[in-house]
Amino acid sequence: FLFHLRSSLVVIVSLPVGILAAFVVMHAQGINANIMSLGGIAIASGAMVDGAIVMIENVHIHMERTPLTPENRWAVM
């Protein structure tokens, strides 16, 4: 999905939203941000971005195989 702006925005937006959600949950549960929790967030955010990249690449493969129309767009996704 190189040079495809909408696909790269999915990955770019997922990183800060995921980290923000982690900090909101940590605050709600009263967990402080020590080095262990920050390390866990770093590892989880890497896995989250990797998963988003794999999903976007899979969508691009399906879009190459099946031409997109307004009727089948969600089925291809």
C-alpha positions as CSV (number, residue, x, y, z in Angstrom):
1,F,0.0,0.0,0.0
2,L,2.9,2.3,-0.6
3,F,2.0,5.7,-1.9
4,H,-1.7,5.2,-1.1
5,L,-2.7,7.9,1.3
6,R,-6.0,6.5,2.7
7,S,-4.3,3.1,3.4
8,S,-1.4,4.7,5.2
9,L,-3.8,6.9,7.3
10,V,-5.4,3.8,8.7
11,V,-2.0,2.7,10.1
12,I,-0.9,6.2,11.1
13,V,-4.1,6.9,13.0
14,S,-4.2,3.5,14.8
15,L,-1.0,4.2,16.6
16,P,-1.9,7.3,18.6
17,V,-5.5,6.1,19.2
18,G,-4.3,2.8,20.6
19,I,-1.8,4.4,22.9
20,L,-4.3,7.0,24.1
21,A,-6.8,4.2,24.8
22,A,-4.2,2.3,26.8
23,F,-3.5,5.4,28.9
24,V,-7.2,6.1,29.4
25,V,-7.7,2.5,30.7
26,M,-4.6,2.7,32.9
27,H,-5.9,5.9,34.4
28,A,-9.4,4.5,34.9
29,Q,-7.9,1.5,36.7
30,G,-5.5,3.6,38.8
31,I,-2.3,2.0,37.2
32,N,0.7,4.4,37.2
33,A,2.9,4.7,34.1
34,N,6.1,3.0,35.3
35,I,8.8,1.5,33.1
36,M,7.1,-1.9,32.9
37,S,3.7,-0.6,31.8
38,L,5.3,1.7,29.2
39,G,7.4,-1.2,27.9
40,G,4.2,-3.3,27.5
41,I,2.5,-0.4,25.7
42,A,5.5,-0.2,23.3
43,I,5.4,-3.9,22.5
44,A,1.6,-3.9,22.1
45,S,1.6,-0.9,19.8
46,G,4.2,-2.6,17.6
47,A,2.0,-5.6,17.3
48,M,-1.1,-3.4,16.7
49,V,0.6,-1.6,13.8
50,D,1.9,-4.8,12.3
51,G,-1.7,-6.2,12.4
52,A,-3.1,-3.1,10.7
53,I,-0.4,-3.4,8.0
54,V,-1.3,-7.0,7.3
55,M,-5.0,-6.3,7.2
56,I,-4.5,-3.4,4.7
57,E,-2.2,-5.5,2.5
58,N,-4.9,-8.2,2.5
59,V,-7.5,-5.7,1.4
60,H,-5.3,-4.5,-1.4
61,I,-4.9,-8.1,-2.6
62,H,-8.7,-8.6,-2.6
63,M,-9.2,-5.3,-4.5
64,E,-6.7,-6.4,-7.2
65,R,-8.6,-9.7,-7.7
66,T,-12.1,-8.3,-7.6
67,P,-12.9,-4.9,-9.3
68,L,-14.6,-2.6,-6.8
69,T,-18.1,-1.3,-7.5
70,P,-20.4,0.6,-5.1
71,E,-22.4,-2.6,-4.7
72,N,-19.6,-5.0,-3.7
73,R,-17.3,-2.6,-1.8
74,W,-18.2,-3.9,1.7
75,A,-18.2,-7.5,0.6
76,V,-14.6,-7.2,-0.7
77,M,-13.5,-5.4,2.5
